[in-house]
Amino acid sequence: MNDASHLTLLAADDQHHAPGLVWAYHAAPGQNPAPLAPREINAALAARDGWVWLHVDLVDRRAHSWISHACALPESAHAILEGHEDSMALVHEDGVVHGIAADLHGEIARLSTTIGRLHFAVTDRLLVTGRRHSLAAVEEVHAQLAAGLRPATAFELFGAIILAFCRNTSQRLAAATKQLDEVEDHLVTEHLADERRRLKDVRRLAVSLHRPISALAALFQDEDRSDWKLSAGAHEVLHRLAARLQRLDREVVTVNDRARLLQEEVAAELADESNRSLKALAVMSALLLPGSLIVGIFGMNTAGLPLTQTSGGFELALMVAAAATGLFYWLLLRAGANLRF
């Protein structure tokens, strides 16, 4: 099945309606991509050159029905675009590559670290993408198209989305690395506060990123594509994405390993600090024992208690208590006890 067979006309009653459509673009050869109105999608899909990008919101249950009428994709691709599955996938059938990729949620006020899912089906002339939440990489490429980005094929457009996801993820990893640098500086300069929360945040980010990225990298790398009916450009895009995802996964693993090692070192430092505090408390308690014993003896309400009738008896009792404490301290030193904190 050639690429043209993957593009069909919209049904006559749907020419002016595209349920769930977020945006649509068409790029003719040598021209900048232009947005499409729903009534123009029919002609764009019927064209024999250029590419079309349809981006739909899968929350709208009518979107899949509309896509199934608009584009003649394999059944497995339509199943992916229904949006019921969330596991990473990369499948080829009849010249169409489809699956589920990872992307970060798009947030207006902050850099989100929440992983979303991008459902897609792509040929050289058609890219259909679906999402349930605004996705950062998709929004970024959308803005780049308005700014003059000109992918030659829909595969290159799809590659731009995955590469944008990799860049956004690298930005999050750079921020996490900066936090690790600060924790390490505090650690080596002995100005350690309780940095465990910051380290937990970094590890939570690394773990949440590692799972989908490693799965996606494995799919792009391990699939045997020798019998995939794709153009040389499409194979090149998939190869480039596989290499980039592998590098990104190594970055995630590096950040995670470093955070784990710092976590262990911080825990050891905090445990050592706690042990020093307990040691100081134990030594102070031990040094007070002789004085407490003397005070207890002189505090007995019994007959014949010494120094009760002696002038300056209180001062003498304090001197005896201090002498007992000093003698005990000397004995500890003689016994080889390490009293440094």
Residue pairs with C-beta under 8 A, 6 or more apart in sequence:
1 94
1 95
2 95
3 95
3 123
3 124
3 125
3 126
4 48
4 125
5 72
6 71
6 72
6 73
6 94
6 95
6 96
6 123
6 125
6 126
7 45
7 46
7 52
7 71
7 72
7 125
7 126
8 45
8 70
8 71
8 72
9 42
9 45
9 46
10 41
10 42
10 45
10 69
10 70
11 69
14 66
14 69
14 70
15 38
15 39
15 42
16 38
16 39
17 38
17 66
18 24
18 38
18 41
18 66
18 70
19 60
19 62
19 63
19 65
19 66
20 56
20 57
20 58
20 59
20 60
20 62
20 63
20 64
20 66
21 38
21 54
21 55
21 56
21 57
21 63
21 66
22 55
22 56
22 57
23 35
23 53
23 55
23 142
24 35
24 36
24 37
24 38
24 40
24 41
24 44
24 52
24 53
24 54
24 55
25 33
25 34
25 35
25 36
25 52
25 53
25 145
26 33
26 34
26 36
26 40
26 44
26 47
26 50
26 51
26 52
26 53
27 33
27 34
27 50
27 51
27 150
27 151
28 47
28 49
28 50
29 49
29 50
31 50
32 148
32 150
33 53
33 145
33 149
33 150
33 151
36 44
36 52
41 52
41 54
41 70
44 50
44 52
45 52
45 70
45 71
45 126
50 125
51 124
51 125
51 126
51 127
51 151
51 153
51 154
51 157
52 125
52 126
52 127
52 154
53 127
53 128
53 129
53 154
53 157
54 67
54 70
54 71
54 126
54 127
54 128
54 129
55 128
55 129
55 130
55 131
55 138
55 142
56 63
56 66
56 67
56 81
56 128
56 129
56 130
57 63
57 130
57 131
57 132
58 64
58 81
58 82
58 83
58 119
58 130
58 131
58 132
59 132
63 130
64 78
64 81
64 82
64 83
64 130
67 73
67 78
67 81
67 128
67 130
68 78
71 121
71 126
71 128
73 81
73 96
73 98
73 121
73 128
74 93
74 94
74 96
74 98
76 91
76 93
76 98
77 91
77 93
77 96
77 98
77 121
79 85
80 89
80 91
80 98
80 99
80 100
80 119
80 120
80 121
81 98
81 119
81 121
81 128
81 130
83 119
83 130
83 132
85 100
86 100
86 117
87 100
87 215
88 99
88 100
88 101
88 102
88 212
88 215
88 216
88 219
89 98
89 99
89 100
89 219
90 97
90 99
90 216
90 219
90 220
90 223
91 97
91 98
91 99
92 98
92 223
92 225
92 228
92 229
92 230
94 229
95 123
95 229
95 230
96 121
96 122
96 123
97 121
97 122
97 123
97 155
97 228
97 230
97 234
97 238
98 120
98 121
98 122
99 119
99 120
99 219
100 117
100 118
100 119
100 120
101 117
101 118
101 120
101 161
101 162
101 165
101 216
102 115
102 116
102 117
102 118
102 165
102 212
102 213
102 216
103 115
103 116
103 117
103 118
103 131
103 135
103 136
103 137
103 138
103 161
103 165
104 112
104 113
104 114
104 115
104 116
104 135
104 136
104 137
104 165
104 168
104 169
104 172
105 112
105 114
105 115
105 116
105 133
105 134
105 135
105 136
106 112
106 133
106 134
106 135
106 136
106 138
106 139
107 134
107 136
111 168
111 171
111 172
111 175
112 136
113 172
113 205
113 208
113 209
114 208
115 208
115 209
115 212
116 131
116 132
116 133
116 135
117 131
117 132
118 129
118 130
118 131
118 135
118 137
118 138
118 161
119 129
119 130
119 131
120 127
120 128
120 129
120 130
120 158
121 127
121 128
122 128
122 154
122 155
122 158
123 154
123 155
124 153
124 154
124 155
124 230
124 231
124 233
124 234
125 153
125 154
126 154
127 154
127 155
127 157
127 158
129 138
129 161
131 138
136 164
136 165
136 168
137 161
137 162
137 164
137 165
137 168
138 161
138 164
140 164
140 168
141 149
141 157
141 160
141 161
141 164
144 160
144 164
149 160
151 157
151 159
151 160
152 233
153 231
153 233
153 234
155 230
155 231
155 233
155 234
155 237
156 233
156 237
158 237
159 237
159 240
159 241
162 241
162 244
162 245
163 241
163 244
166 244
166 245
166 248
169 209
169 213
169 248
169 252
170 248
170 251
172 205
172 209
173 206
173 209
173 251
173 252
173 255
176 202
176 205
176 206
176 255
176 259
177 255
177 258
179 198
179 201
179 202
180 199
180 202
180 255
180 258
180 259
180 262
182 198
183 195
183 198
183 199
183 262
183 266
184 262
186 192
186 193
186 195
187 195
187 262
187 265
187 266
187 269
192 266
192 269
192 270
192 273
194 270
195 262
195 266
196 263
196 266
196 267
196 270
199 259
199 262
199 263
199 266
200 263
202 255
202 259
203 256
203 259
203 260
203 263
206 252
206 253
206 255
206 256
206 259
207 256
209 252
210 249
210 252
210 253
210 256
213 245
213 248
213 249
213 252
214 249
214 252
216 245
217 242
217 245
217 246
217 248
217 249
220 238
220 241
220 242
220 245
221 242
221 245
221 246
225 235
225 238
228 235
230 238
276 341
279 341
280 341
283 339
283 341
286 328
286 332
287 325
287 328
287 329
288 325
289 328
290 321
290 324
290 325
290 327
290 328
291 321
291 322
291 324
291 325
293 324
294 317
294 320
294 321
294 324
295 317
295 321
298 305
298 307
298 317
306 313
307 313
307 316
307 317
310 316
329 339
332 339
333 339
